[in-house]
Amino acid sequence: MNTKQSYFLKDLENYWHCESRDAQSGSDLLKALRDPRHDINECDFRNLLAAAILNNALSETDYLEHIGADFSEPDDISKDLLALWVLMFGENDVAITK
């Protein structure tokens, strides 16, 4: 796992953990990503999130460990991450269309 992926998982854990997520999670995460002192920038996070959604790039083990959500199917993880995408970037972004 490279450094950007580690920071990506850390941000998911901090902002999208099943016990802490809410309607503000997307805007809170965007605010953090736009801070120049943040470990990863918005563009890198967006690319990693798209890869996780489109390519099922996060394992069920990683998801349970970092997000605290237990899904039986990789597609369920993609759907959950898509909900974060919509909170952050909106529904009309065609870059994430399967």
LUMTORLO-431450 format. One record per residue (C-alpha): residue in one letter; x, y, z. Coordinates in steps of 0.25 Angstrom, whole numbers, plus 5000, padded with zeros to 4 digits. Layout:
residues N
aXYZ ...
This chain:
residues 98
m500050005000 n500650134996 t500650265005 k499450324997 q498550204999 s498950205014 y498450355015 f497250315007 l496850205017 k497150295029 d496250405023 l495150305021 e495350255035 n495250395041 y494150445033 w493350325028 h493450235039 c492050165042 e491950225055 s492250375051 r491750395038 d490550495035 a490050585025 q491250675028 s492350575026 g492550605011 s492650755013 d493550735025 l494450645017 l494550735006 k494950855015 a496050765021 l496550725007 r496650865002 d497550905014 p498950915008 r499450855021 h498650725019 d499350595016 i498650575003 n497950674993 e496550664988 c496950624974 d497750504979 f496650464989 r495550474977 n496450384969 l496550284980 l495150284983 a494750264968 a495650144967 a495050084980 i493650104975 l493950064960 n494949954963 n494549894976 a495949934981 l495649924996 s495549795002 e494449755012 t495549735022 d496049885020 y494649935020 l494349865033 e495649915039 h495550055035 i494150085033 g493449995043 a492449945033 d492349795030 f491849765016 s491749625010 e491849674996 p492949764989 d491849834982 d491249874995 i492549944998 s492450014985 k491050064988 d491450115001 l492650194996 l491750244985 a490850304996 l492150385000 w492450424986 v491050484985 l491150554998 m492550614993 f492350634978 g490850624975 e490050524967 n490350594954 d491850554953 v491950464941 a493350424944 i492850324954 t491750254945 k491950104944 
